[in-house]
Amino acid sequence: MIPVSRFQKTLLEWHDNYGRKNLPWQHNPSPYRVWVSEIMLQQTQVTTVIPYYLRFMDTFPDVQSLASANLDDVLALWAGLGYYTRARNLHRAAQKIVSGFDGRFPDTPDQLASLPGIGRSTAGAIVSLAFNQPAPMLDGNVKRLWCRLHDIQTWPGESNTEKRLWQLSEKYLPHSHCRQYTQALMDFGATLCTRTKPKCSACPLRQHCSAYRNGTVPLIPVKKPASIKPVKNSYWLILQRDSGQFYLLKHPPAGIWGGMWAFPQWQSRHALESYCLRHDIDLQRIQWLNKQRHTFTHFHLDFTPAVYTGPLSTLEIREDSGQWHHFAGSLPAMPAPVKKLVQKLANGSMG
């Protein structure tokens, strides 16, 4: 077992030589900038996040501008990153910081964890990276490091295992150089102790790594017990006018696509066709496309698009949450599969 002080020293020395130091949020690591980056990085790779982060900062440079923004504008900037609850929570948390903390960013893990979308690990990361204060964090990279260092052969998401991992995060936590240490932990897992093809030959901790010594590195971390994702079916009605417009409904605030715009959808073909009959939409003119799949964390969504094109006079749909949009105009925030279909509509490649 490596002594705590030696682990800290080794990790910091490695980071001095090989750590990432030019990520956008590392320049002027204010609490706001660090917070936005940590939320975006949840379940999303750094390379994917960077362009979204830069656009987000250009539009909402501080917590006040984010708090006063329209949620539609926030979601529009988020479109494509997925896990849209993160964006809604970010907006709600900004409003809470302005109203409940007088615009001052909370600086303790408990205060941060009281905000929407911030859990224990994210709170610890913000305290360490933004305020340079000691606070444990436990993201996927750190879980993998602890599991390999101690040859933990149980699934990290299992409650007893997670409890042990938090204990290790607290055990190795230094009381100085907190920002560098936390960044080093994340970088070590992201670039060296990677999930696949870890660079053990270049690892300065390998002589202290129980998994390396026991030959179990490829087996760790243990995968989540297999489960079959349920499949949900959906039927989407794509209405487009000859004048170059298409129709979208805005989803209610809650839910996976809360607050975003999508095609009208139903759980059965019969329900979609009943809607068409009520609105004098000729079923014979509907073009049914092949079923497609979009996968979420907990289920598969199989959706079947139905395309109807008609003249302006025959498509007078009026619903409180619905709007016609021009292909050439400014588009609202849409989930990735909806945006993909809209792009095909605009290019005339729906067949």
C-alpha positions as CSV (number, residue, x, y, z in Angstrom):
1,M,0.0,0.0,0.0
2,I,1.5,3.3,-1.0
3,P,1.8,5.9,1.8
4,V,-0.7,8.8,1.4
5,S,2.0,11.5,1.2
6,R,3.9,9.6,-1.4
7,F,0.8,9.1,-3.5
8,Q,0.0,12.8,-3.4
9,K,3.6,13.7,-4.3
10,T,3.8,11.2,-7.2
11,L,0.4,12.3,-8.6
12,L,1.3,16.0,-8.5
13,E,4.7,15.4,-10.1
14,W,3.1,13.4,-12.9
15,H,0.6,16.2,-13.5
16,D,3.4,18.8,-13.6
17,N,4.9,16.9,-16.5
18,Y,1.9,15.4,-18.3
19,G,-1.3,16.9,-17.0
20,R,-3.8,18.9,-19.1
21,K,-3.3,22.6,-18.5
22,N,-4.9,24.3,-21.5
23,L,-8.6,23.4,-21.2
24,P,-10.8,26.4,-21.6
25,W,-12.2,26.3,-18.1
26,Q,-8.7,26.1,-16.6
27,H,-8.1,29.7,-17.7
28,N,-9.6,32.0,-15.1
29,P,-11.1,29.1,-13.1
30,S,-13.9,31.1,-11.6
31,P,-16.6,29.2,-9.7
32,Y,-19.1,29.8,-12.5
33,R,-16.8,28.7,-15.3
34,V,-15.8,25.6,-13.4
35,W,-19.4,24.7,-12.5
36,V,-20.6,24.9,-16.1
37,S,-17.7,22.8,-17.3
38,E,-18.3,20.1,-14.6
39,I,-22.0,19.9,-15.5
40,M,-21.2,19.6,-19.2
41,L,-18.5,17.0,-18.5
42,Q,-21.0,14.7,-16.8
43,Q,-21.2,11.6,-19.0
44,T,-19.7,13.6,-21.9
45,Q,-16.1,13.5,-23.3
46,V,-13.9,16.6,-23.1
47,T,-13.4,16.9,-26.9
48,T,-17.2,17.0,-27.3
49,V,-17.7,19.5,-24.6
50,I,-15.2,22.2,-25.6
51,P,-17.0,23.8,-28.5
52,Y,-20.3,23.8,-26.6
53,Y,-18.6,25.3,-23.5
54,L,-17.0,28.1,-25.6
55,R,-20.3,29.0,-27.2
56,F,-22.1,28.9,-23.8
57,M,-19.5,31.2,-22.2
58,D,-19.8,33.7,-25.1
59,T,-23.6,33.8,-24.6
60,F,-23.8,33.5,-20.8
61,P,-20.5,34.8,-19.4
62,D,-21.7,34.9,-15.8
63,V,-24.3,33.5,-13.5
64,Q,-26.5,36.6,-13.7
65,S,-26.8,36.4,-17.5
66,L,-27.6,32.7,-17.3
67,A,-30.2,33.2,-14.5
68,S,-32.0,35.9,-16.5
69,A,-31.9,34.0,-19.8
70,N,-34.9,32.3,-21.4
71,L,-34.8,28.5,-21.0
72,D,-35.4,28.1,-24.7
73,D,-32.1,29.9,-25.4
74,V,-30.2,27.8,-22.9
75,L,-31.6,24.6,-24.4
76,A,-30.8,25.8,-27.9
77,L,-27.1,26.1,-27.0
78,W,-27.2,22.7,-25.3
79,A,-28.9,20.9,-28.2
80,G,-26.7,18.0,-29.3
81,L,-25.0,17.5,-25.9
82,G,-27.7,15.2,-24.7
83,Y,-28.9,14.6,-21.1
84,Y,-31.0,17.8,-21.3
85,T,-31.9,17.7,-17.6
86,R,-28.4,19.0,-17.0
87,A,-29.2,22.2,-18.9
88,R,-32.5,22.7,-17.1
89,N,-30.9,22.2,-13.8
90,L,-28.1,24.6,-14.7
91,H,-30.6,27.3,-15.4
92,R,-32.6,26.6,-12.2
93,A,-29.4,26.6,-10.2
94,A,-28.3,29.9,-11.6
95,Q,-31.6,31.4,-10.6
96,K,-31.3,30.0,-7.1
97,I,-27.7,31.4,-6.8
98,V,-29.0,34.8,-7.8
99,S,-32.1,34.8,-5.6
100,G,-30.9,32.6,-2.6
101,F,-27.2,33.5,-2.4
102,D,-27.4,37.1,-3.6
103,G,-25.4,36.2,-6.7
104,R,-22.5,34.9,-4.6
105,F,-21.4,31.5,-5.7
106,P,-21.6,28.9,-2.8
107,D,-18.2,27.8,-1.6
108,T,-18.9,24.7,0.5
109,P,-19.9,21.2,-0.6
110,D,-23.1,21.2,1.3
111,Q,-24.3,24.5,-0.1
112,L,-23.3,23.5,-3.6
113,A,-25.1,20.1,-3.3
114,S,-28.3,22.0,-2.4
115,L,-28.4,23.3,-5.9
116,P,-30.2,21.4,-8.7
117,G,-28.0,19.1,-10.7
118,I,-25.0,19.2,-8.3
119,G,-24.2,16.0,-6.5
120,R,-21.5,15.2,-3.9
121,S,-18.8,14.6,-6.5
122,T,-19.5,17.7,-8.6
123,A,-19.7,19.8,-5.4
124,G,-16.3,18.5,-4.3
125,A,-14.8,19.2,-7.8
126,I,-16.0,22.8,-7.8
127,V,-14.7,23.5,-4.3
128,S,-11.3,22.1,-5.2
129,L,-10.9,23.5,-8.7
130,A,-12.6,26.9,-8.2
131,F,-11.8,27.7,-4.5
132,N,-8.6,25.6,-4.1
133,Q,-10.0,24.1,-1.0
134,P,-9.9,20.4,0.1
135,A,-13.0,18.4,-0.9
136,P,-13.2,14.8,-2.1
137,M,-14.7,14.0,-5.5
138,L,-15.4,10.7,-7.2
139,D,-16.1,10.8,-10.9
140,G,-15.7,7.8,-13.2
141,N,-12.0,8.4,-13.7
142,V,-11.3,8.5,-10.0
143,K,-13.4,5.4,-9.3
144,R,-11.3,3.5,-11.9
145,L,-8.1,4.7,-10.3
146,W,-9.1,3.6,-6.8
147,C,-10.5,0.3,-8.0
148,R,-7.2,-0.6,-9.8
149,L,-4.9,0.7,-7.2
150,H,-6.6,-1.4,-4.6
151,D,-7.8,-4.3,-6.9
152,I,-11.4,-3.8,-6.1
153,Q,-13.3,-6.4,-8.0
154,T,-16.9,-5.3,-7.4
155,W,-19.0,-3.0,-9.5
156,P,-18.3,0.7,-8.4
157,G,-22.0,1.5,-8.4
158,E,-22.8,-1.0,-5.8
159,S,-23.5,0.8,-2.5
160,N,-20.8,-0.9,-0.3
161,T,-18.2,-0.4,-3.1
162,E,-19.1,3.2,-3.6
163,K,-18.8,3.8,0.2
164,R,-15.3,2.4,0.2
165,L,-14.3,4.5,-2.8
166,W,-15.5,7.6,-1.0
167,Q,-13.4,6.6,2.0
168,L,-10.4,6.3,-0.3
169,S,-11.0,9.7,-1.8
170,E,-11.1,11.2,1.7
171,K,-8.0,9.2,2.8
172,Y,-5.8,10.5,-0.1
173,L,-7.1,14.0,0.0
174,P,-4.4,16.7,0.6
175,H,-4.9,20.0,2.4
176,S,-2.9,22.0,0.0
177,H,-2.4,22.2,-3.8
178,C,-6.1,21.1,-3.9
179,R,-6.8,22.5,-7.4
180,Q,-3.8,20.8,-8.9
181,Y,-4.4,17.5,-7.0
182,T,-8.1,17.2,-8.2
183,Q,-7.2,18.1,-11.8
184,A,-4.4,15.5,-11.6
185,L,-6.8,12.8,-10.4
186,M,-9.1,13.4,-13.3
187,D,-6.3,13.7,-15.9
188,F,-4.6,10.6,-14.6
189,G,-7.7,8.5,-15.2
190,A,-8.6,10.3,-18.5
191,T,-5.2,10.0,-20.2
192,L,-3.2,7.3,-18.5
193,C,-5.3,4.9,-16.4
194,T,-7.9,4.7,-19.1
195,R,-10.8,2.3,-19.3
196,T,-9.3,0.4,-22.3
197,K,-5.7,0.1,-23.1
198,P,-4.3,1.8,-20.0
199,K,-0.7,2.9,-20.3
200,C,0.6,0.8,-17.3
201,S,4.2,0.9,-18.6
202,A,4.2,4.7,-18.2
203,C,2.4,4.7,-14.9
204,P,4.4,6.1,-11.9
205,L,2.1,4.2,-9.6
206,R,2.3,0.7,-11.1
207,Q,4.7,-0.7,-8.5
208,H,2.0,0.2,-5.9
209,C,-1.0,-0.9,-8.0
210,S,-2.6,-4.1,-6.7
211,A,-4.4,-4.7,-10.0
212,Y,-1.1,-4.4,-11.9
213,R,0.6,-6.7,-9.5
214,N,-2.2,-9.3,-9.7
215,G,-2.7,-9.0,-13.4
216,T,-6.3,-7.9,-13.1
217,V,-6.1,-4.4,-14.7
218,P,-8.2,-5.4,-17.8
219,L,-10.9,-6.7,-15.5
220,I,-11.3,-3.5,-13.5
221,P,-13.5,-1.6,-13.1
222,V,-16.0,-4.4,-13.0
223,K,-18.9,-3.8,-15.4
224,K,-22.4,-3.2,-14.2
225,P,-24.5,-6.4,-14.0
226,A,-26.1,-6.9,-17.4
227,S,-29.7,-5.7,-17.8
228,I,-32.0,-5.6,-20.8
229,K,-33.1,-2.1,-21.7
230,P,-36.8,-1.8,-22.3
231,V,-38.0,-0.6,-25.7
232,K,-40.5,2.2,-26.1
233,N,-42.3,2.8,-29.4
234,S,-43.3,6.2,-30.7
235,Y,-44.9,7.4,-33.9
236,W,-43.9,10.9,-35.2
237,L,-46.0,13.0,-37.5
238,I,-43.9,15.2,-39.7
239,L,-46.1,17.9,-41.1
240,Q,-44.6,20.2,-43.7
241,R,-46.1,22.9,-45.9
242,D,-45.3,23.5,-49.5
243,S,-44.2,26.9,-48.4
244,G,-41.1,25.5,-46.6
245,Q,-42.4,25.2,-43.1
246,F,-42.6,22.3,-40.7
247,Y,-44.6,21.9,-37.4
248,L,-43.2,21.3,-33.9
249,L,-44.7,21.0,-30.4
250,K,-42.9,22.1,-27.3
251,H,-42.6,19.4,-24.7
252,P,-43.6,20.2,-21.1
253,P,-40.8,21.4,-18.7
254,A,-40.4,18.0,-17.1
255,G,-39.1,14.8,-18.7
256,I,-36.2,13.7,-20.8
257,W,-36.9,16.3,-23.6
258,G,-38.5,18.8,-21.2
259,G,-38.8,22.3,-22.7
260,M,-37.5,21.2,-26.2
261,W,-39.3,21.1,-29.5
262,A,-40.2,17.9,-31.3
263,F,-42.6,16.5,-33.9
264,P,-46.0,15.5,-32.6
265,Q,-45.8,11.9,-31.4
266,W,-47.9,9.1,-30.1
267,Q,-47.4,5.6,-28.7
268,S,-49.4,3.9,-31.5
269,R,-50.0,4.3,-35.2
270,H,-53.7,4.3,-34.6
271,A,-53.5,7.3,-32.3
272,L,-51.5,9.2,-34.9
273,E,-53.9,8.4,-37.6
274,S,-56.9,9.4,-35.5
275,Y,-55.2,12.8,-35.0
276,C,-54.8,13.1,-38.7
277,L,-58.5,12.4,-39.3
278,R,-59.6,15.0,-36.8
279,H,-57.5,17.6,-38.7
280,D,-58.6,16.5,-42.2
281,I,-55.1,15.2,-43.0
282,D,-55.4,12.7,-45.9
283,L,-53.9,9.4,-44.6
284,Q,-53.3,8.3,-48.3
285,R,-50.8,11.1,-48.7
286,I,-48.7,10.1,-45.6
287,Q,-45.3,8.5,-46.4
288,W,-44.3,6.1,-43.7
289,L,-40.5,5.9,-43.1
290,N,-38.5,3.0,-41.7
291,K,-38.4,2.6,-37.9
292,Q,-35.4,4.2,-36.3
293,R,-33.8,3.8,-32.8
294,H,-32.5,6.4,-30.4
295,T,-30.9,5.0,-27.2
296,F,-31.1,6.7,-23.8
297,T,-29.3,5.6,-20.6
298,H,-32.2,3.5,-19.4
299,F,-34.2,2.5,-22.5
300,H,-34.3,2.4,-26.3
301,L,-36.7,4.6,-28.2
302,D,-38.0,3.1,-31.5
303,F,-39.7,5.8,-33.5
304,T,-41.4,5.6,-36.8
305,P,-41.7,8.9,-38.8
306,A,-44.8,9.6,-40.9
307,V,-44.3,12.5,-43.4
308,Y,-47.2,14.5,-44.8
309,T,-46.7,17.4,-47.2
310,G,-49.6,19.7,-48.1
311,P,-50.5,23.2,-49.2
312,L,-50.8,26.0,-46.7
313,S,-54.6,26.0,-46.7
314,T,-54.9,22.4,-45.7
315,L,-52.6,22.5,-42.7
316,E,-54.1,24.9,-40.2
317,I,-53.0,23.2,-37.0
318,R,-53.6,25.2,-33.9
319,E,-52.3,24.1,-30.5
320,D,-51.0,26.2,-27.6
321,S,-47.6,24.5,-27.6
322,G,-47.3,24.2,-31.3
323,Q,-45.5,26.4,-33.9
324,W,-44.7,26.4,-37.6
325,H,-41.0,26.9,-38.3
326,H,-39.2,27.9,-41.5
327,F,-36.3,25.7,-42.6
328,A,-34.3,28.8,-43.5
329,G,-35.1,30.6,-40.2
330,S,-33.8,30.4,-36.7
331,L,-34.5,27.0,-35.3
332,P,-35.5,26.2,-31.6
333,A,-33.8,23.7,-29.3
334,M,-34.5,20.2,-30.6
335,P,-33.3,16.7,-29.5
336,A,-30.7,15.2,-31.7
337,P,-33.0,12.7,-33.5
338,V,-35.5,15.5,-34.3
339,K,-32.8,17.8,-35.5
340,K,-31.4,15.1,-37.8
341,L,-34.8,14.6,-39.4
342,V,-35.3,18.3,-39.8
343,Q,-32.0,18.5,-41.6
344,K,-33.1,15.7,-43.9
345,L,-36.4,17.6,-44.6
346,A,-34.5,20.7,-45.5
347,N,-32.2,18.8,-47.8
348,G,-35.1,16.9,-49.4
349,S,-33.6,13.5,-48.4
350,M,-36.4,11.9,-46.4
351,G,-37.0,9.0,-48.8
